[in-house]
């Protein structure tokens, strides 16, 4: 005998809207924050330096994107003075 499982609870989807993409250099800043955290918590000094270098790279990218966006007058992430 074959029984069908008609459990519809798995088909329920969230009604929350999808998050909007971060504007400007925020995505790069987020990656920089992640690499920075890994560098601070690393027990291997060489690996910590590699991750710190990656963090600096992404922070630089974020700054350049934000600066370029403000130079061309396009909307970007609000910048705190």
MDAnalysis code that builds the backbone (N, CA, C; Angstrom):
import MDAnalysis as mda
import numpy as np

u = mda.Universe.empty(243, n_residues=81, atom_resindex=np.repeat(np.arange(81), 3), trajectory=True)
u.add_TopologyAttr("name", ["N", "CA", "C"] * 81)
u.add_TopologyAttr("resid", np.arange(1, 82))
u.add_TopologyAttr("resname", ["UNK", "UNK", "UNK", "UNK", "UNK", "UNK", "UNK", "UNK", "UNK", "UNK", "UNK", "UNK", "UNK", "UNK", "UNK", "UNK", "UNK", "UNK", "UNK", "UNK", "UNK", "UNK", "UNK", "UNK", "UNK", "UNK", "UNK", "UNK", "UNK", "UNK", "UNK", "UNK", "UNK", "UNK", "UNK", "UNK", "UNK", "UNK", "UNK", "UNK", "UNK", "UNK", "UNK", "UNK", "UNK", "UNK", "UNK", "UNK", "UNK", "UNK", "UNK", "UNK", "UNK", "UNK", "UNK", "UNK", "UNK", "UNK", "UNK", "UNK", "UNK", "UNK", "UNK", "UNK", "UNK", "UNK", "UNK", "UNK", "UNK", "UNK", "UNK", "UNK", "UNK", "UNK", "UNK", "UNK", "UNK", "UNK", "UNK", "UNK", "UNK"])
u.atoms.positions = np.array([
    [0.835, -1.162, 0.000],
    [0.000, 0.000, 0.000],
    [0.894, 1.245, 0.000],
    [0.593, 2.206, -0.847],
    [1.361, 3.438, -0.958],
    [0.544, 4.566, -0.360],
    [1.153, 5.323, 0.504],
    [0.460, 6.473, 1.076],
    [1.136, 7.747, 0.621],
    [0.354, 8.741, 0.358],
    [0.881, 10.038, -0.072],
    [0.947, 10.959, 1.136],
    [2.020, 11.684, 1.200],
    [2.170, 12.652, 2.287],
    [1.799, 14.023, 1.731],
    [0.699, 14.552, 2.167],
    [0.215, 15.848, 1.682],
    [0.511, 16.961, 2.679],
    [1.672, 16.909, 3.275],
    [2.060, 17.935, 4.248],
    [2.332, 19.244, 3.514],
    [1.484, 20.231, 3.729],
    [1.641, 21.518, 3.043],
    [2.444, 22.512, 3.864],
    [2.830, 22.162, 5.064],
    [3.583, 23.116, 5.889],
    [4.946, 23.431, 5.272],
    [5.505, 22.511, 4.516],
    [6.800, 22.756, 3.883],
    [6.680, 23.737, 2.727],
    [5.478, 23.910, 2.206],
    [5.279, 24.791, 1.064],
    [5.043, 26.240, 1.472],
    [4.974, 26.505, 2.764],
    [4.742, 27.867, 3.231],
    [5.992, 28.702, 2.960],
    [5.797, 29.834, 2.333],
    [6.930, 30.703, 2.042],
    [6.835, 31.967, 2.868],
    [7.949, 32.591, 3.043],
    [8.009, 33.824, 3.814],
    [7.407, 34.970, 3.008],
    [6.701, 35.843, 3.691],
    [6.142, 37.019, 3.019],
    [7.047, 38.237, 3.197],
    [8.148, 38.053, 3.879],
    [9.086, 39.168, 4.073],
    [9.777, 39.469, 2.761],
    [9.938, 40.744, 2.434],
    [10.623, 41.080, 1.177],
    [12.101, 40.718, 1.244],
    [12.660, 40.447, 0.098],
    [14.089, 40.147, 0.024],
    [14.873, 41.400, 0.384],
    [16.001, 41.249, 1.064],
    [16.780, 42.441, 1.419],
    [17.312, 43.137, 0.173],
    [17.332, 44.439, 0.222],
    [17.874, 45.214, -0.888],
    [19.388, 45.126, -0.884],
    [20.022, 45.147, -2.052],
    [21.481, 45.113, -2.076],
    [22.056, 46.374, -1.444],
    [23.163, 46.232, -0.794],
    [23.817, 47.376, -0.165],
    [24.362, 48.277, -1.257],
    [24.235, 49.560, -1.069],
    [24.671, 50.494, -2.098],
    [26.104, 50.941, -1.868],
    [26.664, 51.532, -2.882],
    [28.009, 52.073, -2.780],
    [29.025, 50.997, -2.463],
    [29.958, 51.344, -1.613],
    [31.031, 50.425, -1.259],
    [30.718, 49.577, -0.043],
    [29.470, 49.550, 0.384],
    [29.115, 48.813, 1.599],
    [29.432, 47.327, 1.494],
    [29.239, 46.751, 0.319],
    [29.517, 45.310, 0.170],
    [31.000, 45.037, 0.397],
    [31.859, 45.932, -0.109],
    [33.300, 45.739, 0.068],
    [33.682, 45.973, 1.524],
    [33.033, 46.944, 2.165],
    [33.299, 47.211, 3.582],
    [32.898, 46.011, 4.432],
    [31.784, 45.367, 4.071],
    [31.356, 44.165, 4.796],
    [32.399, 43.056, 4.680],
    [32.942, 42.865, 3.476],
    [33.991, 41.857, 3.298],
    [35.241, 42.236, 4.087],
    [35.593, 43.513, 4.087],
    [36.729, 43.976, 4.869],
    [36.544, 43.675, 6.348],
    [35.321, 43.889, 6.841],
    [35.030, 43.595, 8.244],
    [35.203, 42.110, 8.549],
    [34.776, 41.264, 7.621],
    [34.915, 39.826, 7.831],
    [36.381, 39.400, 7.858],
    [37.172, 39.909, 6.901],
    [38.602, 39.577, 6.897],
    [39.303, 40.123, 8.140],
    [38.898, 41.313, 8.567],
    [39.492, 41.913, 9.755],
    [39.213, 41.062, 10.997],
    [37.997, 40.585, 11.113],
    [37.639, 39.748, 12.259],
    [38.450, 38.452, 12.249],
    [38.598, 37.854, 11.063],
    [39.386, 36.621, 10.954],
    [40.834, 36.897, 11.344],
    [41.368, 38.035, 10.903],
    [42.755, 38.385, 11.227],
    [42.941, 38.559, 12.733],
    [41.978, 39.209, 13.384],
    [42.098, 39.446, 14.833],
    [42.010, 38.166, 15.648],
    [41.273, 37.177, 15.137],
    [41.071, 35.956, 15.914],
    [41.988, 34.810, 15.482],
    [42.820, 35.036, 14.483],
    [43.706, 33.989, 13.990],
    [44.830, 33.717, 14.984],
    [45.166, 32.440, 15.124],
    [46.280, 32.063, 16.000],
    [47.582, 31.925, 15.221],
    [47.504, 31.974, 13.905],
    [48.672, 31.877, 13.050],
    [49.055, 33.288, 12.588],
    [50.202, 33.809, 13.006],
    [50.583, 35.183, 12.653],
    [50.647, 35.443, 11.146],
    [51.124, 34.477, 10.383],
    [51.205, 34.668, 8.930],
    [49.814, 34.756, 8.321],
    [48.921, 33.896, 8.753],
    [47.553, 33.914, 8.242],
    [46.834, 35.185, 8.686],
    [47.131, 35.644, 9.888],
    [46.531, 36.886, 10.366],
    [46.947, 38.057, 9.480],
    [48.213, 38.105, 9.096],
    [48.698, 39.188, 8.231],
    [48.064, 39.124, 6.851],
    [47.907, 37.923, 6.313],
    [47.259, 37.760, 5.002],
    [45.827, 38.280, 5.066],
    [45.095, 37.923, 6.096],
    [43.713, 38.369, 6.232],
    [43.626, 39.868, 6.500],
    [44.567, 40.409, 7.261],
    [44.582, 41.854, 7.499],
    [44.833, 42.603, 6.193],
    [45.699, 42.047, 5.357],
    [45.969, 42.646, 4.051],
    [44.721, 42.631, 3.169],
    [44.003, 41.523, 3.180],
    [42.752, 41.434, 2.422],
    [41.740, 42.455, 2.944],
    [41.663, 42.612, 4.262],
    [40.742, 43.598, 4.835],
    [41.083, 44.990, 4.336],
    [42.381, 45.344, 4.349],
    [42.792, 46.665, 3.866],
    [42.422, 46.859, 2.398],
    [42.575, 45.794, 1.617],
    [42.227, 45.862, 0.188],
    [40.744, 46.178, 0.017],
    [39.887, 45.483, 0.737],
    [38.449, 45.713, 0.599],
    [38.028, 47.062, 1.165],
    [38.668, 47.523, 2.241],
    [38.360, 48.866, 2.754],
    [38.745, 49.923, 1.723],
    [39.868, 49.710, 1.034],
    [40.293, 50.643, -0.004],
    [39.295, 50.652, -1.167],
    [38.829, 49.473, -1.562],
    [37.837, 49.385, -2.634],
    [36.567, 50.131, -2.234],
    [36.103, 49.924, -1.013],
    [34.889, 50.601, -0.536],
    [35.059, 52.111, -0.583],
    [36.197, 52.592, -0.145],
    [36.444, 54.035, -0.142],
    [36.462, 54.583, -1.568],
    [37.108, 53.871, -2.472],
    [37.169, 54.341, -3.866],
    [35.779, 54.347, -4.519],
    [34.978, 53.326, -4.242],
    [33.622, 53.290, -4.800],
    [32.795, 54.446, -4.252],
    [32.831, 54.641, -2.938],
    [32.058, 55.732, -2.330],
    [32.500, 57.084, -2.876],
    [33.804, 57.274, -3.004],
    [34.324, 58.537, -3.519],
    [33.892, 58.748, -4.983],
    [33.969, 57.699, -5.783],
    [33.569, 57.802, -7.194],
    [32.079, 58.094, -7.322],
    [31.279, 57.474, -6.482],
    [29.836, 57.696, -6.559],
    [29.483, 59.117, -6.143],
    [30.167, 59.650, -5.150],
    [29.863, 61.013, -4.731],
    [30.362, 62.020, -5.767],
    [31.424, 61.667, -6.483],
    [31.947, 62.560, -7.516],
    [31.017, 62.669, -8.710],
    [30.289, 61.602, -9.015],
    [29.398, 61.658, -10.173],
    [27.963, 61.985, -9.777],
    [27.727, 62.198, -8.496],
    [26.418, 62.624, -8.034],
    [25.356, 61.544, -8.034],
    [25.751, 60.284, -7.998],
    [24.773, 59.232, -7.937],
    [24.478, 58.899, -6.482],
    [23.239, 58.451, -6.227],
    [22.906, 58.125, -4.841],
    [23.734, 56.943, -4.353],
    [24.153, 57.014, -3.132],
    [24.919, 55.929, -2.532],
    [24.553, 55.825, -1.077],
    [25.292, 55.053, -0.377],
    [25.059, 54.891, 1.038],
    [25.325, 56.203, 1.750],
    [24.503, 56.527, 2.730],
    [24.741, 57.762, 3.465],
    [26.075, 57.674, 4.176],
    [26.812, 58.746, 4.092],
    [28.125, 58.783, 4.730],
    [28.065, 59.683, 5.937],
    [28.598, 59.206, 7.036],
    [28.609, 59.982, 8.272],
    [29.775, 60.961, 8.225],
    [29.543, 62.193, 8.633],
    [30.652, 63.184, 8.613],
    [31.729, 62.867, 9.621],
])
